[in-house]
Amino acid sequence: MGRERPTLHEGPDPGRGAFAPLFLALVALAAGCSAPPISPLPRQPIVPPTWLPAVPATHDALSGVLGALAGAGSRSSRDGVRQDMFAGALAAMAHFGPSSTPELFPPDSHVLAYLVDAHVAWSIALGEARRFRRLDVAALRKVPFPLDRRTSTLEGLAGEIARRAPWEPRLALFLNPGWKGGPPLPLTALEGHSLDWQLAVHAALCGRTPGFWEVDRERRVLKVSAFTDSLWGLPIDWPARARRLLELVPPPTRLLETVQATCGPSLQRCTVMSVGIDEARLFEARPRR
């Protein structure tokens, strides 16, 4: 039979020849020590880093910008340091994403969060860009920008999100491209691991926004923001559509009780209509630094 294949650290057999007694003595001495022997080789991880699961991407810079906007309005996002962080976030998103780095987005929820955050971030960036200050929001939706090592638009992102999640109309509430009368911006960036919770929180915020829901008790008319026309996955006809919207995007408790008392549990006693939104720009071009 041939000689066995040597291992990585195999050398001469220390049990043979004149060195055997010395070797045995060293082994006995080592056995009596509590500390492990020191290897001359550098310590290696048990699992190579390239085999470890990738950590899902986060958007802390975007959350910082959204927090500032919620606290002090659109001008608060113009702080120089925050602008630099935001620009860095946009640059990073241009070079990674579900298509170019799928290992960062194992579940679908992380893909949806990335796409929604990209839409939110670029809605702000395009709205504040001086070169586009003369464009209305409808035109801004068609402006191309770099994302995930390709080119995208706000219009394209909205369509992709709807195709990926046809069962979740509340995602559309995050996709205000910059209309003053559209849904409010989210308070923080969307994260895949908390997607369901954030959907509910933001829907409640939208339902509490003045003008999103209104009821005329004397005329028995229930009014809802026309932005809801863009929500997918809902019944086409009123009042069935309004009943579903009341479940997904509820108004404040007192207003909801007034709606139910005025219109009935199935809204059968009211006329339901959508009310147009203010399509003026939410963001202004940033001043030169």
C-alpha positions as CSV (number, residue, x, y, z in Angstrom):
1,M,0.0,0.0,0.0
2,G,1.2,3.6,-0.7
3,R,2.1,6.1,1.9
4,E,-0.9,8.0,3.5
5,R,-1.5,11.5,2.2
6,P,0.4,14.0,4.5
7,T,-1.6,16.6,6.5
8,L,-0.8,20.3,6.4
9,H,1.5,20.1,9.5
10,E,3.1,16.7,9.0
11,G,6.8,16.4,9.5
12,P,9.3,13.8,10.6
13,D,8.0,11.1,13.1
14,P,9.2,12.3,16.5
15,G,8.9,8.8,17.9
16,R,11.7,7.4,15.8
17,G,15.5,7.6,16.4
18,A,17.4,9.3,19.1
19,F,14.9,12.2,19.5
20,A,12.1,10.0,20.9
21,P,12.9,10.4,24.6
22,L,13.3,14.1,24.3
23,F,10.0,14.3,22.5
24,L,8.2,12.3,25.1
25,A,9.5,14.5,27.9
26,L,8.3,17.6,26.1
27,V,4.8,16.1,25.7
28,A,4.6,15.2,29.4
29,L,5.7,18.7,30.3
30,A,3.1,20.3,28.0
31,A,0.3,18.1,29.4
32,G,1.0,19.5,32.9
33,C,0.5,23.1,31.7
34,S,-2.9,24.7,31.7
35,A,-2.2,27.2,28.9
36,P,-2.6,25.9,25.3
37,P,0.5,25.8,23.1
38,I,1.2,29.0,21.2
39,S,1.1,28.4,17.4
40,P,3.6,30.3,15.2
41,L,0.8,30.6,12.6
42,P,-1.7,33.5,12.7
43,R,-5.1,32.6,14.2
44,Q,-7.7,31.9,11.5
45,P,-11.5,32.2,11.8
46,I,-13.4,28.9,11.9
47,V,-15.6,30.1,9.1
48,P,-14.0,32.4,6.4
49,P,-15.7,35.8,6.4
50,T,-16.8,35.4,2.8
51,W,-19.0,32.4,3.9
52,L,-20.8,34.4,6.6
53,P,-24.3,35.7,5.8
54,A,-24.3,39.3,4.6
55,V,-25.9,41.9,6.9
56,P,-28.8,43.6,5.2
57,A,-28.1,47.1,4.0
58,T,-29.3,50.0,6.2
59,H,-30.0,53.7,5.4
60,D,-29.1,55.6,8.5
61,A,-28.2,58.7,6.6
62,L,-31.7,58.8,5.0
63,S,-33.3,58.3,8.4
64,G,-31.3,61.3,9.6
65,V,-32.5,63.5,6.8
66,L,-36.2,62.3,7.3
67,G,-35.9,63.0,11.0
68,A,-34.7,66.6,10.3
69,L,-37.5,67.2,7.8
70,A,-40.1,66.0,10.3
71,G,-38.7,68.2,13.0
72,A,-38.1,71.5,11.2
73,G,-39.4,71.3,7.6
74,S,-37.7,71.2,4.3
75,R,-35.0,73.8,5.1
76,S,-33.5,71.6,7.9
77,S,-32.2,69.1,5.3
78,R,-29.8,71.8,4.0
79,D,-27.3,71.5,6.8
80,G,-23.9,71.0,5.2
81,V,-22.9,67.9,7.2
82,R,-26.3,66.3,6.6
83,Q,-26.1,67.1,2.9
84,D,-22.8,65.4,2.7
85,M,-24.1,62.3,4.5
86,F,-27.2,62.3,2.2
87,A,-25.0,62.6,-0.9
88,G,-22.9,59.7,0.3
89,A,-26.0,57.6,0.8
90,L,-27.1,58.3,-2.8
91,A,-23.7,57.4,-4.1
92,A,-23.7,54.2,-2.1
93,M,-27.1,53.2,-3.4
94,A,-25.9,53.8,-6.9
95,H,-23.3,51.0,-6.5
96,F,-25.3,48.4,-4.6
97,G,-28.8,47.0,-4.7
98,P,-30.9,43.8,-5.2
99,S,-29.6,43.3,-8.8
100,S,-25.9,44.0,-8.4
101,T,-25.5,42.7,-4.8
102,P,-28.3,40.2,-4.2
103,E,-26.5,38.7,-1.2
104,L,-27.4,41.8,0.8
105,F,-31.1,41.3,0.2
106,P,-32.0,37.6,0.9
107,P,-35.7,38.1,1.7
108,D,-38.1,40.0,-0.5
109,S,-38.9,42.4,2.4
110,H,-35.3,43.8,2.2
111,V,-35.7,44.3,-1.6
112,L,-38.9,46.3,-1.1
113,A,-37.4,48.4,1.6
114,Y,-34.4,49.3,-0.6
115,L,-36.7,50.3,-3.5
116,V,-39.0,52.4,-1.3
117,D,-36.0,54.1,0.4
118,A,-34.5,54.8,-3.0
119,H,-37.8,56.5,-4.1
120,V,-38.0,58.5,-1.0
121,A,-34.3,59.6,-1.2
122,W,-34.4,60.6,-4.8
123,S,-37.7,62.4,-4.4
124,I,-35.9,64.7,-1.9
125,A,-32.7,64.9,-4.0
126,L,-34.5,65.8,-7.3
127,G,-36.8,68.2,-5.5
128,E,-33.8,70.1,-4.0
129,A,-31.6,70.0,-7.2
130,R,-31.1,73.5,-8.6
131,R,-30.9,72.2,-12.2
132,F,-34.4,70.9,-12.0
133,R,-36.0,73.8,-10.1
134,R,-38.2,74.7,-13.1
135,L,-39.7,71.2,-13.5
136,D,-43.0,70.3,-12.0
137,V,-43.4,67.0,-10.0
138,A,-44.8,65.1,-13.0
139,A,-41.6,65.9,-15.0
140,L,-39.4,65.1,-12.0
141,R,-40.8,61.6,-12.0
142,K,-39.2,60.9,-15.4
143,V,-35.7,62.3,-14.6
144,P,-33.1,59.4,-14.7
145,F,-30.7,58.8,-11.9
146,P,-28.1,56.1,-11.0
147,L,-29.2,53.3,-8.9
148,D,-28.0,49.7,-8.3
149,R,-25.4,50.1,-11.2
150,R,-28.1,51.0,-13.7
151,T,-30.4,53.9,-14.4
152,S,-33.9,54.4,-12.9
153,T,-36.6,57.0,-12.4
154,L,-39.2,57.6,-9.7
155,E,-41.9,56.5,-12.1
156,G,-40.0,53.3,-12.8
157,L,-39.4,52.6,-9.1
158,A,-43.1,53.0,-8.3
159,G,-44.0,50.5,-11.1
160,E,-41.4,48.0,-9.9
161,I,-42.6,48.2,-6.3
162,A,-46.2,47.7,-7.4
163,R,-45.2,44.6,-9.5
164,R,-43.2,43.1,-6.6
165,A,-45.9,43.6,-4.0
166,P,-49.3,43.7,-5.7
167,W,-50.9,42.5,-2.3
168,E,-49.7,45.5,-0.3
169,P,-51.2,48.9,-1.4
170,R,-49.9,50.7,1.7
171,L,-46.5,50.8,0.0
172,A,-47.8,53.4,-2.3
173,L,-48.2,55.8,0.6
174,F,-44.4,56.0,0.8
175,L,-44.2,57.0,-2.9
176,N,-45.1,60.7,-2.9
177,P,-42.7,62.0,-5.6
178,G,-42.8,65.5,-4.2
179,W,-46.4,66.9,-4.2
180,K,-47.2,69.3,-1.4
181,G,-50.6,67.7,-1.0
182,G,-49.4,64.1,-1.1
183,P,-48.8,61.8,1.8
184,P,-46.3,62.9,4.4
185,L,-42.7,61.6,4.2
186,P,-42.0,58.6,6.4
187,L,-40.4,59.4,9.8
188,T,-37.5,57.0,9.1
189,A,-36.1,54.9,6.3
190,L,-37.8,51.6,5.7
191,E,-36.1,48.4,7.0
192,G,-36.8,45.0,5.7
193,H,-36.9,43.4,9.2
194,S,-39.6,45.8,10.4
195,L,-41.5,46.2,7.2
196,D,-45.0,45.2,8.4
197,W,-44.7,47.4,11.5
198,Q,-43.5,50.4,9.6
199,L,-46.3,50.0,7.0
200,A,-48.9,50.2,9.8
201,V,-47.2,53.2,11.5
202,H,-47.0,55.2,8.3
203,A,-50.5,54.3,7.2
204,A,-51.8,55.6,10.5
205,L,-49.7,58.8,10.0
206,C,-51.2,59.3,6.6
207,G,-54.8,58.8,7.9
208,R,-54.2,61.5,10.5
209,T,-53.0,64.0,8.0
210,P,-55.4,66.9,7.6
211,G,-57.3,66.6,4.3
212,F,-56.7,62.9,3.8
213,W,-60.2,62.1,5.2
214,E,-63.1,64.5,5.5
215,V,-66.8,64.0,6.1
216,D,-69.6,66.4,5.4
217,R,-72.3,65.4,7.9
218,E,-75.1,67.6,6.4
219,R,-74.6,66.5,2.8
220,R,-73.6,62.9,3.8
221,V,-70.4,63.0,1.7
222,L,-67.2,61.2,2.6
223,K,-64.1,62.6,1.0
224,V,-60.7,61.0,0.6
225,S,-57.4,62.2,-0.9
226,A,-57.2,61.6,-4.6
227,F,-53.7,60.3,-4.0
228,T,-55.5,57.0,-3.0
229,D,-56.3,56.6,-6.7
230,S,-52.7,55.4,-7.1
231,L,-53.0,52.7,-4.5
232,W,-53.1,49.3,-6.1
233,G,-54.7,46.1,-5.0
234,L,-58.0,47.8,-3.9
235,P,-61.6,47.4,-5.1
236,I,-62.2,49.6,-8.1
237,D,-65.7,50.7,-7.2
238,W,-66.9,53.0,-4.4
239,P,-67.9,52.6,-1.6
240,A,-66.1,49.2,-1.5
241,R,-62.8,50.9,-2.1
242,A,-63.5,53.4,0.7
243,R,-64.4,50.7,3.1
244,R,-61.0,49.0,2.4
245,L,-59.2,52.3,2.7
246,L,-60.7,52.9,6.1
247,E,-59.3,49.6,7.3
248,L,-55.8,50.2,5.8
249,V,-55.4,53.9,6.3
250,P,-57.7,54.7,9.3
251,P,-58.6,58.3,10.2
252,P,-58.3,59.4,13.9
253,T,-60.7,57.5,16.2
254,R,-63.1,60.4,16.7
255,L,-63.3,61.1,12.9
256,L,-63.8,57.3,12.2
257,E,-66.7,57.3,14.7
258,T,-68.2,60.3,13.0
259,V,-67.9,58.5,9.6
260,Q,-69.6,55.4,10.9
261,A,-72.4,57.3,12.6
262,T,-73.0,59.5,9.5
263,C,-72.5,57.0,6.7
264,G,-73.4,53.7,8.3
265,P,-71.2,50.6,8.8
266,S,-71.0,49.9,5.1
267,L,-71.0,53.6,4.1
268,Q,-74.3,53.0,2.4
269,R,-75.8,56.3,3.6
270,C,-73.0,58.5,2.1
271,T,-71.6,59.5,-1.3
272,V,-67.9,58.8,-1.5
273,M,-65.7,61.0,-3.6
274,S,-61.9,61.6,-4.0
275,V,-60.6,65.2,-3.6
276,G,-57.8,66.5,-5.7
277,I,-54.4,67.2,-4.0
278,D,-52.1,70.3,-4.1
279,E,-49.7,69.4,-6.8
280,A,-47.3,72.2,-6.1
281,R,-43.7,71.2,-5.3
282,L,-43.0,70.1,-1.7
283,F,-39.2,70.8,-2.0
284,E,-37.3,73.9,-3.2
285,A,-34.0,74.0,-4.9
286,R,-31.1,74.1,-2.5
287,P,-29.1,77.4,-2.3
288,R,-25.5,77.3,-3.5
289,R,-23.0,76.4,-0.8
